[in-house]
Amino acid sequence: MQYGLRPLDFGNPRPRQDGLSRRGFLTSSVAGGFALAAGPAAATTITTDTEGLVAGEVMIPVDDGEIPAYRAMPAEGEGFPLLLVVQEIFGVHEHIRDVCRRYAKRGYCAIAPAMFVRQGDVSKMADIDTILSEVVARVPDAQVMRDLDATVAHAGGLASVDATRLGIIGFCWGGRTVWLYAHHNPSVKAGVAYYGLVDGMQSAIKPRDPVDIAAALSVPVLGLYAGADAYIQRDALRAMRTELLKSDSGSHIVVFPGVDHGFNADYRPTYDEAAADYARKLAGDWLRERGV
């Protein structure tokens, strides 16, 4: 639970110890249960059933093979909006799959591609610093953008899905990704970024942070941030807001006072039910009012 409490040098990741190349696929499926580094699930953990849904793993064709993803959508009907769900640093573990089911219950085709599959299986890593330095630091932003594009193409090919109603939601690492993908793909109608880093991750394979593209953003993104987050400083959010005002995106940042990073993660000690419930309403309204 120490993620965010001290800075890491993302520009100088640790050497790989397993001898695998970056392009080698390290797993062929999304892991079951909760990631080891996330710790034991708290009593507040929310579990959403699959009644009335089609839910499970699918494979997404990409340039260099296939990546796994978890997809949930209503079992009956058509014209479902497409919602990309972007993982935390813990991968597409049970919490992210449950988020997909929650949105599927609300009529979405929600899909979470495994973003780290080429760099490592984070589900079995017990140490958060190891995940950050040996996996997260090695995931190129360009790769992430391509994989999300491929996911849209795959899910948008389903007869029951309306990919013109495209949205994206992400958490932690995925929150940063939301800002970047909204800039990359102007076809996105709306995005929601939960406590995503807005600066501090630049490296050769991560050339720009959200604050660098905010002024050029055209897609409306709602940023949901924690007032007691030690990693995402108020100065960074102020800079992000200043840049967003230069854009015509209509993006907005909300800071929840007194809550910590991960306030939506119901399986972790940082979970705050009141903040999470209100944030969920804000997110749902934001997407719906913008056509997703």
C-alpha positions as CSV (number, residue, x, y, z in Angstrom):
1,M,0.0,0.0,0.0
2,Q,3.0,2.3,-0.3
3,Y,2.4,3.2,-4.0
4,G,2.6,7.0,-4.3
5,L,4.4,7.7,-1.1
6,R,7.8,8.2,-2.6
7,P,9.0,9.1,-6.1
8,L,10.4,6.6,-8.5
9,D,12.8,7.1,-11.4
10,F,10.7,6.0,-14.3
11,G,13.4,7.0,-16.7
12,N,15.9,4.4,-15.3
13,P,14.1,1.1,-14.8
14,R,15.8,-1.8,-13.2
15,P,17.4,-4.4,-15.5
16,R,15.2,-7.3,-16.4
17,Q,16.1,-10.5,-14.6
18,D,14.2,-13.0,-16.6
19,G,15.9,-12.6,-20.0
20,L,12.7,-12.1,-21.9
21,S,12.4,-9.4,-24.6
22,R,9.9,-6.6,-24.4
23,R,8.0,-8.0,-27.3
24,G,7.8,-11.4,-25.8
25,F,4.3,-12.2,-24.5
26,L,4.5,-13.3,-20.9
27,T,1.0,-14.5,-20.4
28,S,-1.9,-15.6,-22.6
29,S,-4.8,-14.8,-20.2
30,V,-5.9,-12.3,-17.6
31,A,-5.1,-13.5,-14.1
32,G,-7.8,-14.6,-11.7
33,G,-8.5,-13.1,-8.3
34,F,-6.6,-10.1,-6.9
35,A,-3.0,-9.2,-7.7
36,L,-0.6,-10.4,-5.0
37,A,0.8,-6.9,-4.4
38,A,-2.6,-5.5,-3.8
39,G,-2.8,-7.3,-0.5
40,P,-5.7,-9.3,0.9
41,A,-9.1,-8.1,-0.2
42,A,-10.8,-5.9,2.4
43,A,-14.3,-6.6,3.8
44,T,-15.6,-3.7,1.8
45,T,-14.9,-5.5,-1.5
46,I,-17.7,-5.2,-3.9
47,T,-18.6,-8.2,-6.0
48,T,-20.9,-7.8,-9.0
49,D,-22.6,-11.0,-10.4
50,T,-22.9,-11.9,-14.1
51,E,-26.7,-12.4,-14.1
52,G,-28.0,-10.9,-17.4
53,L,-24.5,-10.5,-18.7
54,V,-22.1,-12.1,-21.1
55,A,-18.8,-11.8,-19.3
56,G,-15.4,-13.4,-19.7
57,E,-12.0,-13.3,-21.4
58,V,-11.6,-12.4,-25.0
59,M,-8.5,-12.1,-27.2
60,I,-7.7,-8.9,-29.0
61,P,-5.7,-9.1,-32.3
62,V,-2.8,-6.7,-32.2
63,D,0.2,-6.0,-34.5
64,D,2.4,-8.6,-32.9
65,G,-0.1,-11.3,-31.9
66,E,-3.0,-11.2,-29.5
67,I,-3.5,-9.7,-26.0
68,P,-6.1,-10.9,-23.5
69,A,-8.9,-8.7,-22.2
70,Y,-11.9,-9.0,-19.9
71,R,-15.2,-8.0,-21.5
72,A,-18.7,-7.7,-19.9
73,M,-21.9,-6.6,-21.7
74,P,-25.7,-7.2,-21.5
75,A,-26.8,-10.6,-22.7
76,E,-29.6,-9.1,-24.7
77,G,-30.1,-6.0,-26.7
78,E,-28.1,-3.9,-29.1
79,G,-26.5,-0.5,-29.6
80,F,-24.4,-0.8,-26.4
81,P,-22.0,2.1,-25.9
82,L,-18.4,1.0,-25.9
83,L,-16.4,1.7,-22.7
84,L,-12.7,1.1,-22.4
85,V,-11.7,0.2,-18.9
86,V,-8.0,0.9,-18.2
87,Q,-6.3,-1.0,-15.4
88,E,-4.4,0.0,-12.4
89,I,-0.8,-1.0,-11.9
90,F,-2.1,-4.4,-10.7
91,G,-3.3,-5.4,-14.1
92,V,-6.7,-6.7,-15.1
93,H,-7.3,-8.3,-11.7
94,E,-10.6,-8.9,-10.0
95,H,-11.4,-5.3,-9.2
96,I,-11.0,-4.2,-12.8
97,R,-13.2,-7.1,-14.0
98,D,-15.8,-6.1,-11.4
99,V,-15.8,-2.5,-12.7
100,C,-16.5,-4.0,-16.2
101,R,-19.5,-5.9,-14.8
102,R,-20.8,-2.8,-13.0
103,Y,-20.8,-0.8,-16.2
104,A,-22.2,-3.8,-18.2
105,K,-25.2,-3.8,-15.7
106,R,-25.7,-0.2,-16.8
107,G,-25.9,-1.1,-20.5
108,Y,-22.3,-0.8,-21.6
109,C,-20.0,-3.1,-23.4
110,A,-17.1,-2.6,-21.0
111,I,-13.7,-4.1,-21.9
112,A,-10.4,-4.0,-20.1
113,P,-7.4,-5.1,-22.3
114,A,-4.3,-6.4,-20.5
115,M,-1.8,-3.5,-21.0
116,F,1.3,-5.1,-19.5
117,V,1.2,-8.5,-21.1
118,R,4.4,-8.1,-23.1
119,Q,6.4,-6.7,-20.1
120,G,5.4,-9.0,-17.2
121,D,2.7,-10.8,-15.2
122,V,2.1,-8.3,-12.4
123,S,-0.5,-10.5,-10.7
124,K,2.3,-12.7,-9.2
125,M,4.6,-9.9,-8.1
126,A,4.4,-9.2,-4.3
127,D,6.3,-5.9,-4.3
128,I,4.8,-2.7,-5.7
129,D,8.2,-1.2,-6.4
130,T,9.1,-4.2,-8.5
131,I,5.9,-3.8,-10.5
132,L,6.6,-0.1,-11.1
133,S,10.3,-0.4,-12.0
134,E,10.4,-3.7,-13.8
135,V,7.0,-3.6,-15.7
136,V,5.3,-0.2,-15.6
137,A,8.4,1.7,-16.5
138,R,8.9,-0.5,-19.6
139,V,5.5,-0.1,-21.1
140,P,5.7,2.4,-24.0
141,D,2.9,4.9,-24.3
142,A,2.8,4.2,-28.1
143,Q,2.2,0.5,-27.4
144,V,-0.7,1.4,-25.1
145,M,-2.3,3.7,-27.6
146,R,-2.0,1.0,-30.3
147,D,-3.5,-1.7,-28.0
148,L,-6.4,0.5,-27.1
149,D,-7.0,1.3,-30.8
150,A,-7.0,-2.5,-31.5
151,T,-9.5,-3.0,-28.6
152,V,-11.9,-0.4,-30.1
153,A,-11.6,-2.1,-33.5
154,H,-12.3,-5.5,-32.0
155,A,-15.2,-4.6,-29.8
156,G,-16.6,-2.2,-32.3
157,G,-16.9,-5.1,-34.7
158,L,-19.6,-6.7,-32.6
159,A,-23.1,-6.3,-34.0
160,S,-24.5,-5.3,-30.7
161,V,-22.0,-2.6,-30.0
162,D,-22.2,1.0,-31.1
163,A,-18.5,2.1,-31.2
164,T,-19.5,5.6,-32.2
165,R,-20.5,6.0,-28.6
166,L,-17.0,5.5,-27.3
167,G,-15.9,6.3,-23.8
168,I,-12.9,5.5,-21.6
169,I,-12.4,5.2,-17.8
170,G,-9.2,4.4,-16.0
171,F,-7.7,4.1,-12.5
172,C,-4.3,5.2,-11.2
173,W,-1.9,4.2,-14.1
174,G,-5.1,3.9,-16.2
175,G,-6.2,7.4,-15.2
176,R,-3.0,8.8,-16.7
177,T,-3.7,6.7,-19.8
178,V,-7.2,8.2,-20.1
179,W,-5.8,11.7,-20.6
180,L,-3.3,10.5,-23.2
181,Y,-5.8,8.3,-25.1
182,A,-8.4,11.1,-25.2
183,H,-5.7,13.2,-27.0
184,H,-4.6,10.4,-29.2
185,N,-8.1,9.4,-30.4
186,P,-10.5,12.4,-30.8
187,S,-13.3,10.0,-31.6
188,V,-13.7,9.3,-27.9
189,K,-16.8,11.1,-26.7
190,A,-15.9,11.3,-23.0
191,G,-13.3,10.1,-20.5
192,V,-13.1,9.7,-16.8
193,A,-9.6,9.6,-15.1
194,Y,-9.5,8.4,-11.5
195,Y,-6.4,9.8,-9.7
196,G,-4.2,9.5,-12.8
197,L,-0.7,11.0,-12.7
198,V,-0.6,14.3,-14.7
199,D,3.2,14.7,-14.6
200,G,6.4,13.0,-13.5
201,M,6.5,9.9,-15.7
202,Q,8.4,11.2,-18.8
203,S,11.0,8.9,-20.3
204,A,12.2,7.9,-23.7
205,I,9.2,5.6,-24.1
206,K,6.8,8.0,-22.3
207,P,7.5,11.3,-24.1
208,R,4.6,13.3,-22.8
209,D,2.6,13.5,-19.7
210,P,-1.1,14.6,-19.5
211,V,-0.1,18.2,-18.5
212,D,1.9,18.4,-21.8
213,I,-1.1,17.7,-24.0
214,A,-3.9,19.3,-21.9
215,A,-4.0,22.5,-23.9
216,A,-4.5,20.6,-27.1
217,L,-7.2,18.3,-25.8
218,S,-10.6,18.2,-27.6
219,V,-12.3,15.3,-25.8
220,P,-14.0,16.1,-22.5
221,V,-12.3,14.3,-19.6
222,L,-13.4,14.3,-16.0
223,G,-10.5,14.0,-13.6
224,L,-11.4,12.6,-10.1
225,Y,-8.6,13.2,-7.6
226,A,-7.8,12.7,-3.9
227,G,-7.1,15.7,-1.7
228,A,-4.8,13.6,0.6
229,D,-2.8,11.9,-2.3
230,A,0.9,12.2,-1.5
231,Y,1.9,11.4,-5.0
232,I,-0.2,13.7,-7.0
233,Q,0.5,17.2,-5.7
234,R,-1.8,20.1,-5.7
235,D,0.7,22.2,-7.8
236,A,0.5,19.5,-10.5
237,L,-3.3,19.6,-10.6
238,R,-3.2,23.4,-10.7
239,A,-0.9,23.3,-13.7
240,M,-3.2,20.7,-15.3
241,R,-6.2,22.9,-14.8
242,T,-4.4,25.9,-16.2
243,E,-3.5,24.0,-19.4
244,L,-7.0,22.5,-19.7
245,L,-8.5,26.1,-19.7
246,K,-6.5,26.7,-22.9
247,S,-8.3,23.8,-24.6
248,D,-11.9,23.7,-25.9
249,S,-12.5,20.2,-24.4
250,G,-14.6,21.3,-21.5
251,S,-12.6,19.0,-19.2
252,H,-12.9,19.3,-15.5
253,I,-11.0,18.2,-12.4
254,V,-12.7,17.4,-9.1
255,V,-10.7,17.0,-5.9
256,F,-12.2,15.0,-3.0
257,P,-10.9,16.5,0.2
258,G,-9.5,14.3,2.9
259,V,-9.4,11.0,0.9
260,D,-6.4,9.2,-0.3
261,H,-5.1,7.7,-3.6
262,G,-7.3,4.7,-4.5
263,F,-10.4,5.9,-2.8
264,N,-12.5,4.0,-5.3
265,A,-10.6,0.7,-4.8
266,D,-13.1,-1.0,-2.5
267,Y,-10.7,-3.9,-1.9
268,R,-8.1,-1.7,-0.4
269,P,-7.7,0.2,3.0
270,T,-7.8,3.5,1.1
271,Y,-11.4,3.0,0.0
272,D,-13.8,5.7,1.0
273,E,-17.4,4.7,0.4
274,A,-18.9,8.2,0.4
275,A,-16.3,9.6,-2.1
276,A,-16.5,6.4,-4.3
277,D,-20.3,6.6,-4.5
278,Y,-20.3,10.3,-5.4
279,A,-17.5,9.8,-7.9
280,R,-19.4,7.0,-9.5
281,K,-22.4,9.2,-9.9
282,L,-20.3,12.0,-11.4
283,A,-18.6,9.5,-13.8
284,G,-21.9,8.0,-14.9
285,D,-23.5,11.4,-15.5
286,W,-20.4,12.7,-17.3
287,L,-20.4,9.8,-19.8
288,R,-24.2,9.7,-20.3
289,E,-24.5,13.5,-20.8
290,R,-21.8,13.3,-23.5
291,G,-23.4,10.5,-25.5
292,V,-21.6,7.5,-24.1
